[in-house]
Structures are given as structure tokens and as C-alpha cells.
Amino acid sequence: MLCSVPYVFGFTIIISAQNVWVLYLGRMLTGLASGVTSLVVPVYISEISHPEVRGMLGSCVQLMVVTGILGAYIAGIALPWRWLAVLCSFPSCIMLLFMSFMPETPRFLLSRSRRSEAVAALRFLRGPLADHEGECEQIEAGVQEEGLNVSEFKNPSIYRPLLIGVALMFFQQLTGINAVMFYAETIFEDANFKDSRLASVVVGSIQVCFTAVAALIIDKTGRKVLLYVSGVIMALSTALFGLYFKMVLPNPTNSSNPDVWATLNSASPGAESSISWLAVVSLGCFVAGFALGWGPIPWLVTSEIFPLKARGISSGACVLTNWAMAFLVTKEFNDLIGFLTSYGTFWLFSALCCLNIAFTAFYVPETKGQTLEQIEAYFRRS
């Protein structure tokens, strides 16, 4: 609820900005709010959800993110940026209104010895017919004393889930998703599409659809299966995307050219137009593959695997890793293309997607159908 304040103030500053530095200030405030909500929201949802639907509800975090991206794409076609900022200020106000009716999570309340409030929260969340006392006792059995010492990070039940969570966020960004999405219009222009903004809307729609599919099936298939499928699809599609650029680009002699996207202008128009479908199919498959697994699941798993007393600092470390890597990959994307060429960059992303699959196979636990207390017990035993 507090995040609504920097959201609204940030967008108000953006709306009234008269120079770029004021615009930066507004972006910093909205970025601060985005960082906090991306930490708190998955944890809140995982702590209030029933185990049988926690995967679906946790995946809705990413579903709402991609829905917002699609909304920004669509609104950006019709609105100037100031009016776009006006539009973006409304969701935070709606969040403030609706969250005022929501309870605190039962696990947090029990960790503060507020049992009656925890039972009331469970009654609100589960309905009047559920066994509130039984679930409350089950949560109490797993609630440990509040407080975390630095020395406790030597405990495998603390550091193992932290390393897995940080690695999931690290590998999620190494797929190159944010670079691809931020440069989607440029990629479509290079693929010889006249209305690149409309093409971006299509890509955003694919992302929303397949994230919704993932949310519907994740509690049946499990987390690891979707991560495997997602990784394979992304590895193949980025390899094909690299092949497209390899076929349309001449033998590069100026890969250090800072205007790396201009290299496509020297490609053969006939070759470019005849296989432009390959770029579209590759990008569409990549986005669909990401949305099926590596988009929603890292956020879901990192909200599930941490013990209660380490959940705050561990979740913070994971979110920091995610946004730091997102910044780094997006910032260096153009430089990568200048150094490795367009096709080399996408082949690198393909190799990293293969690395994601191997990491999933050896280190990511399956959390389908387990309570948060059972997951915590698993790391204590292992």
C-alpha cells in the first residue's frame, strides 16, 4: 500500500517534467516502487495461497506484468508520453483502494504471536467452511523465531534456497528477454516490417496468452517440466533468430560500427524479404517459450523456497539480482551486437538457455502441491 505513494508522485513528476533531469527523478521514484512491489507481491501471494492453487496464483504476478506491458504498447500507439504517464498512475491508486480490504498474511501474523488475527485472516481467505484452526496449527509448527543472524547463512537450509533463488533470477535475465522486448520494434524494423509498433503489440499479446496458459497448467505439470519446455523452446528460437541474421547480413567487416542495427541496411533486400517470416516466427516462439516457464516460474519459486525468517533478505537479494541483470543485459545488448554481431549475440543467448536447462535439472526442486512448511522442511533435511 505504501508503494502507491512513490508511484503516484513519480508519475506526477513525469507528467509535469520540463527537462530530462526531472524526468529521471520521476523514473527513479516509479522504479523504487516497482522494485519494492516486485519483492513483496510474490511473497504476499505465496503466503496467502492454498498449496493446490499457489502455482496458478503465483504465476498471475508475471501475467499481470506482461498484461501491463501489452497495455503500454497499445496505449503508446495512440497517446503521447505525458498522457501515457497519466494513464499509468491509475493502477497504483486502484491497488491502494483494494489492498485496504485485504488482511495481513497468516504466517506474518503468527510470527508476531497474533494468533486470533491469523485465524481471522484465514477465515477471510479460505471461507467459513475451511479448517482454519488446523491450518493455523500447521503453519505454527513451521514458524520459527523471528530474527536472522549472519552466522545462520552457513546453514544449508538458509544458503541453499538463497543460491537457487539468486541463480534462477540470474539465468532468467541471461535468456535476453528484456533486451529482446525493449528492442522489439527495432528488431521488427530490421526484419523488414513496416508497422513495427503493431508488431510489438502482437508480441505482447503472445506473451500474455502463453503466461495465462502457464498459470492454468503449472499446478498440474509442475514447475520443473515447464522450465524444461521453456528452456528448449527459447534455445531453439534464439538459434533460429541468429540464423536469420546470419543469412541476411553480408560477411561483416565493420562489426565495431556503433550503429550496429544499420548493418542490415547493407543486406540483400531479396534475401531479407524472402525469409523475414523466420525472424517473426523465431521472436514469437522465443516470447511464447519464455512466458511458459522462465517468465513466471523464477518469481514463483523464489516466493516459495525461503524459510520465513530469511524470506525478507533472501527475496530482496533475488529481486536485486534480477533487476541488476536486467539493467546489465539491456545496457550491453547493443555493445554485444557490435562485438559478436547480431547472429553471434543470439547464438550466445541460445547457449545460455541450454545452460538454464542443465541448472534446472540438477538444482531446482519441485515444489508442486507442497505447503511452504513442507518446502522449508525439505531444505532442512537435505
N, C-alpha and C positions, 0 to 999 in steps of 0.2 A: 504493500500500500504506500509506503514511503517513497518508492521509486517513481510514483506518479508525479511527485514534485519536480525532480530534475528533468523528467520527460517533458512536462508542460512548460517549465521555464526554458528548457533548451530549445524547444520548437518555437516558443515566443520570441526568443533572441534571434533564431534563424529567420523568422518571418520579418523582423524589423531590421535585419542586418543591412548596413550601408557600406561595409567593406569586408574584405576577406577575413580579417582577424576576428571580427565579431561573429562571422560565420563559423570560424574554428571554435570559438567559445561555446556556441550553441551545440556544435557537434560533440564537443568534449562532454557536455552535460548529458546529452542523449546517449552517448557512448558509455558514460558511467552508469546510467540507469540500465542500459542493455546488458552490461557486464554483470550487474547485481542480479537482475531478473533471470539471466541465463544460468546463474548458480542456484538461486532459490527455487525457481519454479519446478525443475525436475525433482528436486529433493522433496518439496511440498507434495507434489502429486504422488510420488512413490510412497510417502509416509501415510497418506490418507486412503490409498487404493487397496482394494481386496486383491490377494495374490492371483486370483483367476483372471482378473482384468487389468492387472498392473502394467503388463506389456502394452496393451492397447492404449491405455490412458497415458502412459509414459511416452509412447510414440506420437501422441497428439501434440506434444511440445514441438517436435520438428514439423508436424503437419501445419500447425499454426504459423510457424516461422516461414515456411515456403508459401503458405497462403498469403502472408503479408508481402513477401517478395513479389508474388504474382500481382497482388493488388497495386503495388508500387509501379510495376511495369505498365499495367493497364492505365492507371491514373496519370502516369508520366507522359503517355501519348497525348492526353488531352489538356493537362494542366501545366502552367508554368510552375517553377520550383517553389515559389513562395506559397502558392495555393496548395501545393503538394504537402508542404510543411503544416499548413492549417489542417489539412485532412488527417495527417499523421498524429496530430495532437489529441484527436478524439479517442482512440483506443485506450490510452492511459487513463483518461477520465472515466471511461466505462469500466476499466479494471478496478479503479478505486471504489466505484459505486458497488460493484458486485462482490468484491472481496470483503466489504464491510459486513456481509451476511454470512461469511464463511468462518468456521471455527479454526482454532489453532490445531496442529496435528496432535493426535493422541500420544504419540511417542515423546514429543517435546513436553507435553503436559505431565506425563508420568515421570520423565526425567527431572521435573521440578516438584515432584510429590504432590501434584494437583489431581488426585485420582477422580474426584467427583466431576471435575470439568472434562477429564479424559473420557469418562463414561458418557457424559452428555454429548461430547463430540462424536463418539462412535454411534450414538443413537441418531444424531443428525445425519451422519454419513452412511450408515447401514440400514436405516429404517427401524421401525419399532419391533419387528419380529425377529431380528438377529440376536445371537447370544453375545450381548455386549460385555457381560461380566467375564465370560470365558475368553473372549479375545483380549480383554484388558489384562487378565491374568497371564495370558501367553506373552503379551508384549512386556509386562512387568518382569517376567522371568529372563528376558533378554536385555533389559535396560540395566546398564552398568552405572557406576558412579560417574557423575559429571566431572570433567577435568581431564586434561591430557598433558602428560609430561613429555619433554623431548626424548627422554630415555626410552619411552614406550615405543618409539618408532623402530627400535631394534626387534620388536615383537613381530613375527611373521604375519600374525592376524591383522596388524596395522599396516606394515610396509608392503606386503604382497598386493592387497587390493589397491593401494595407492599407486604402485608401479604399473599395475594393469590399467587403471583408470587413466593415468597420465599417458601411457603408451597408446591407448585407444584414441585419445584426443590428438596425439601427435600424428598417428597414422591416418586419422580421418582427414586432416588437412593436407597430408602428403599425397592424397589422391589428386589434388589440384582442383577440387570442386569450386572453391571460391575464386580462383584465378579464372577458371572457365566461365563461371556465371558473371563475374564482373566484366569480363571481356567478351561476353556472348555476342553483343552487337557487332563488335569488330571482327569476330570470327565469322559471323554470317556475311558481313560485307566482303571479307576475303574469300568466302565461298561463293561469291557472285550472286547474292540475294539482294534484290532491290530494296525491299522494306525490311530492314534488319530489326527495327523496333517491334514489328509484328511477329517476327521470328522469335524474338526474346519472350514474347507473351506465350507463344507455343511451347517453348522450352519450360517456362514457369508452370504452364498447365500440366505438362508431363510430370514435373516434379511433384505437384500437388496430388495428381492421380495415383502415382505409384507410392507416395508416402502414405496415402489413405489405404492402399492395398496392404502395405506392410503393417499398418496399425490393426487391420482386421484379421490378419493371419498370424501375427507374431506369437500369440499365446497358444497357437496350435502347432506351429512349426518349430518354435524355439528360437533363441537368439543366434546361436552359432550357425544354424543352417542358412539363415538369411544373410549372415555375414559372409559365408562361403559363396553363395549365389551372387551376392552383390559384388564381391571382390573379383570373381571370374568375369562377370559382365563388364565391369569397369576396365579390367586388364585388356580384354579383347577389343573394346570400343576405343580406348586410347591408342592401342596399337594400330587400329584401322585409321584413326584420325591422323596419326603420324604418317601412315602410308599415303593418305590423301595428299598431305603437304609435300611428301617426297615426290609424288607423281606430278604435281602441278608446278613445283618450284624448279627452276633451272639449277644446274650444278653451282652451288653458292661460292662466290669468290669474295663476297662482301658481307660475311656474317657478322662483322663487327659494326656494321651500319646501325646507328642508334635508332633509325626509323625502321625497325625490323618488320613491321607489317607492310611496309612499302615494297618488300621483296616480291610479294605476289603480283604486283603490277607488271613485273617483267616476265610472268609466266605466260605460257601459250594460252590465248583465250579459248581456243578449241578444246585443249586438254582440260582447262578449268571447268568449262560449262558442261562437258560431257560426263564428268564424274562428280559434279557438285552434289549429287544425291548422296555420295559416300560421306561427305562432311556432315550433312544433315542427319543421316542415319546414325553415324558414329556419335555425334553430340547427343542426339536423342536417347540412344542406348546408354551412354555414359550417365546422363542425368537420371534415367529410369533406374539403372543399377545402383547408383548412389542412394536414391530415395528408398529403395527396397531394404537396404541394410546399413551401410556405413553412414547414412544421414541420421536416422533416428536412434539406432541401437547404442552407439557410444554414450549418448546423453542418458539413455535409459539405464544401461549397465552401471554407469558411474553413480547414478542415483540409488542403486540397489546394493552395491557390494561393500560399502564402508560401514564399519561399526558406528553406533550412534555417537559415541564420544569423540570420534575422529571425523565425523561426517562434514563438519563445517570447514576445517582446514584442508581436508583431502579434496572435497568438492571445489574449494577455491583454487587449489593447485591445478586441478584438471581444467577448470574454466580458463585460468591464466595461460596454461599451455595451449589450449585451443585457440584463443584469440591472438596470442603471440605468434603462433604458427600461421594463422590466417593472415596476419599482417605481413609476416616474412615472405610467405609464398606469393601473395598478391603483389607485394612490393618488388620482388625479384623476378616476377614472371617475364616481364619484357627483357630483363638482362639475361635470363636463361635462354630465351629465344635468340638473342643476339649472340650468345656464346655457343649454344648447342644446335642452333637453327630450330625452326618450328617443329619439324618432324622429330628431331632429337629430343626436344623437350617433352613431347607427348609420349615418345617411347620410354623416356625416363619415368613419367607418371605410370605407364603400364608396368614397368618393372617394380615400382613401389607398391602397386596394387597386388602384385604377386607376393610381395613381402608381407602385406596385410593378411593374406590368406594363411601363410605359414604361421604368423603370430597368433591368429585366431585358433588354429589347430592345436597349438602347443600350450597356450597360456590363458585363453579366455574361458571362464567357467560357464556352464549352462545354468541359468537362474530361473528357467520357466517353471511356474507353478509353486515356487518356494516362497515362504514368508521371509521378510527381512531378517528375522531372528535365525531362521534356518541357514540363510546365506552366511550370516556372521559366524554361526557355529561351524560351518564348513571350513572357513579360513582358520578358525582356532584349532581344528583337528588336523589340518593339512600341514 
